[in-house]
């Protein structure tokens, strides 16, 4: 699961990125509102962690723009502003949760999972296609209760395709999700991982296949 942390202070951001990464999340970090907008445009994040005291503008302004353009991604505000009025403003402008610094990382992680369960079902849900089942919480894939051995990026690719089963996932989104904006991306890196995952699925008799839509992207479909 990939999330975006919008936080300018290294003393807050770096330990938080490390703590969430150790809990199995992929975390990108933006330091300004402008940088955050670029990340939000490029990558399909599961959720956003938003500091309000950004150097280029108030985080509330960014939150308001997201909601005004129909961006429904869950947003959890992390801020030093703890007054009742500040909390009400943040929630009224579209925040799904509001936590005051300093906070406990375990509580943050629990609240993030609760948001995702309520909003989009990213947590505590199985994705299915043919005989293939993917447990979102454990990030394990199974065929007839037998676990598949997949690399981290193969797992990310499989989840991305299963969330849009039967629909084409543009290659650009695959690149962003697998490698991020700063990833080391070779000219045929996506094709390599698609080929590897396709071969593993074929060898495991999952009764699904990954189709390449030339010039567009990839799609996972059940095989009759």
N, C-alpha and C positions, 0 to 999 in steps of 0.2 A: 504494500500500500504506500503510495507516494503522497507526501504532504508538503505544503509550502509554509515555511516559517518566515515571517516578515518582522525583522528585529535588527536594529542598527547597533546595539551594544554587544560587543564581543563577549563581555563577561557573562552576559545572559545567554546569548545565542550558542556559543560553542559547547558549554556543558549540556545544554538542552538537546542540541543536535546529536551529541554523543550518547546521551541517555536514551533518546528515542530510537536511534539506530540500533542500540543494543537490544531494544525490544522488538526488533524486526521491521521497523518502518524505514522507508527511504525519505530523507529530508533534504529538500533544497532550501537555500536561504537567500532572501533578498534583504538588502540593507536600507532601501528607500522605496517610496511609493512608486516612483518611475520604474525602478528595476522590477518591482513586484508586478507591475502591469505587463511587462515583457514576459515574465514567467507565466502569468495567468493566461496570456494569449497563446503561448506555445505549448503548454502542457496541461493535460487533463487530470488535475489533482483531485484526490479524494476529499481533502479538507484543507483549510487555511488556518494557521495560527497567526494572529495579527496583534502587533504592538501598536499602541495609539500614538506614542511620542516619536514619530518618524522625523528625520531631519529636514525633509522637503515639504511635508504637509502633515496635517492631522490624519491619523489612521481612520477616523470616522469618515472623512471625505472619500477615502478609497473605498471603504465599505459601502457608502451610499452610491458611488458610481457602479460598483459591482451589482448591487440590487436593482439599480435603475435600468441597467442593460439586460436584466433577466438572468444574471449569473447566480444560480441557486446553490453553488457549492457551500457546504457547511463552513462557518467561520467561528472560531473560538478566539475571543479577545483576551490578550494577556497585557495587563497594564498596571501602572502604579496608582491609577485613579480609582480610589475605593469608595467615593461618596455614593450615596443612594442616587442622587441626580445623575452622576456619571454612568452608573450601571443602567439606569432606566433609559438614558439616551442611547447607549450602545445597543441595548436589546431592541429598542424601538426602531433603530435604523437598520436592523437586520442581523445582528449577531445571534448565533444559536446558543452560545455560552459566554460567560464573562468571568474571568478569574483575575484576582488582584495579586500583584507581586508583593512579597515572595510567595511562591506556591510550591506544593509538593508534586514532584514529577509523577509519582504513582497516581495521585488524584487527577492530574492533567490527563494521563493516559486513559484512565477509567472514564473521564468525562468525554474524551475524544471518541472512544468506542461507543459510549451511550448515544452521542450525537449521530454517529454513522448508522447505528442500529435503527434509530428513529427516522432518519432522513432518507437514506439510500440503500440500507441493507448491505453495506460493505462488510459488516462483521456478523458472525454467527449465521452464516448462510452458505448453502452449497450451490454451486453452479453445475449444471448438467448439460451434456450433449452426447447423444448416443449412449454407449456404455461407460462413458467417461464422467466422473464426478470430481469436482474440485472443492475442497473445504477451505473457505475464505479465511477462517480464523487460524487454522494450523498451516495453511498454504501447502497442503499436500493433495496430490492428484491420485485417484484410484480408478482401477478397472476391475469390476466384480470383486471389490473389497481388497484387491491387491494393489499396494502402493507402487507408483511409478517413481523411478529415480531420475530427477530432473535437476539441472543446475539452477542457480538463482535467476539468471536471465531467461532461461527456458520457462521457468515458473512464472515470471513476470509476463512473458509473451503469452503463455497459455491463459492466464487470468484475463489479460486484456482482450484476447480473442473471444473467450467465453462470455465476457460481459456484453459482447455485441454479437453473440452467436447468430448466424444467418444474415449478418450485415457486414458490409465491407469496412474494415478499419484502415484508414489512409496510412500509407507508408510513413508520412511525416509524423503522425501521432505515435506509431510504433517506435520510430527513432527517438522521439522525445521521452517516451516512457521507459525505454530500455537503457538509454544512455544519458538523458538529461541534456541541459544546455551546454554543460562543460565536459561531457563525456568524450572518451577517445573513440571516435567513430570512423572506421575505415570505409572505403567506397562500397564494399559489399557486405558490411557487418550484419545488416538486417537479414539479408538473404541467407547468410551462414546460419544464423539462429533459427530462421524459419525452416531451413532444410533439416537441421538437427532435430527440432521438435517434430516435424512431419515424420521423420524416420522413426523416432521413438513411439509415436502414436500408431504408426503402421505396424511396427513390430509387436505392439501390445494388444492388438486386436480390439481397439477401442470403438470401432465402427463409426469413426469420424474422420474427416479429412480436412486439410488446410488448402484452400484454393487460392491461387494467385490471380488477382484481377489486374491484368497488365496495365501499367501506367497509373494505377490507382492505389492498390493496397492488397490486403489479405482478408480471408473470411474462413471461419470454421463452420462446417456443416455436418449433420449426421449422414451416414451412408445407409441407404435402405437395405 
